[in-house]
Amino acid sequence: MAKIKKGDLVQVISGAKPERGGDRGKQGKVLDILVEQNRVVVEGVNYVTKHTRVGQTQRGTKTGGLETVEAPIHISNVALVDPSTKKPTKVGHRVEEQTKDGVKRTVRVRYAKKSGKDL
């Protein structure tokens, strides 16, 4: 079971500090997960400038130029944020039994472990 999923609130826990132009300490929502490369795309983190080739659309308008987009970062450099304390925390799993339409099922559920100090 994945520890970080799309839509989770995560915090960057490694890299350069914001004073040096880095993203450490920033929080954002996970936009995409690249499973094969063990990377995540986080909203508002790791902006890069992308050069796009100039072209023409059907209407004749010009496209292209410079655009800033979020680049993926390694999944080990982010930590899930505990919703109650708004601090980074570790993720645990517990087995629960759910009843749906009279049928009992055992399901693994993610939960945020108690967050003490900042990771």
N, C-alpha and C positions, 0 to 999 in steps of 0.2 A: 504494500500500500504506500502510496506516495506521501512524503512528508509535506511537500509544498504543492499546492494546486492552483489552477487558474482562478483569479479573483481574490486570492489571499492577500492580506496586508503583510508586507515583509519590510525588514530594515537591512541596509547594507552594513556588514560588520567588519569589512576589511577594505584596504585601499588607502588612498591619500585622504587626509582630512580636508574639510571644506575650505580652510584657510589657504591650502595649497592647490586648490582647484579640483579636489576630488569629491567623491560622493559618500564617504563613510558617514554613517549616522542618518542618512536620508531614508525616509519611509515612502513606500509607494505600493500600488496594487500590481499584482502579477498580470501582465497582459497575455503572455504566451510562454509555453514551455517547450523547449527543444530537447526531447528525451534522449536522442542518440548522442548529442554532444554534451549532455548534463548542464544545460544552460537555461536561464530564464530571462525574459524581457520584462523589465520593471518600469512602470509609468513614472516619468520624470527623472530617471537615473541613466547615466552613461550615454549622454547625447553625443552623436557624431554627425559631421557634415557629409552629406551624400551628394555627389555630383550626378545629375541626370542629363542625358543627352537631349539637345534641343530637337523637337519634332513638331509636327503639325497635326491637329485634330481634324475631324471631318468638317467642322465649321470654319477652319482656317486660323484658329487662334494658336499662338506659339506656346509650347510647353517646354519644361526643362529648366535648368539652372541649379541653384543650391537649395537643398532642403535639409533640415535637421530632424533626425529620427533617433529613437532609442535603440541602442545596440544590446545584444545579449551579454549577460555576465554569468560567471560560473555559479552553479547552485550552492556551492560550499561557501560563497561569499555573502549569502543572505541568510537571515534567520526570521522565522515566523514571529509576528508580534502578538503578544497576549492581549486580547481585547479588553480585559479589565484594567490592566496596569499600563498599557501602551508601551511596554518594554519588550525587547527581544527575548524569546524563550525557546526551550526545546520542545519537541513534539513527541507525544506518547500515543500509544494505541491501547484500547481496552476492548474486551469482548463483551458484548451485550446481547441479550435475547430480545427480539422484537416480535410482536404478534401483528400480523397483517391478514385480515380476513379469516381469522381463526387459525392461521398457520404460524407455528413458532419457527423463527430463524435465528441463527447466531450470526452477528454482524460485528466486524471490527470498526471501531469508531475512533477518529483522531481527537485528541484534546491537547490543550496547551498546558505543559507542566508549570508548576509554580515558578515564577520568574523572580529571582533574588536581585543580585547586582546585574549591571549591564554585561552582556557577553563580550 
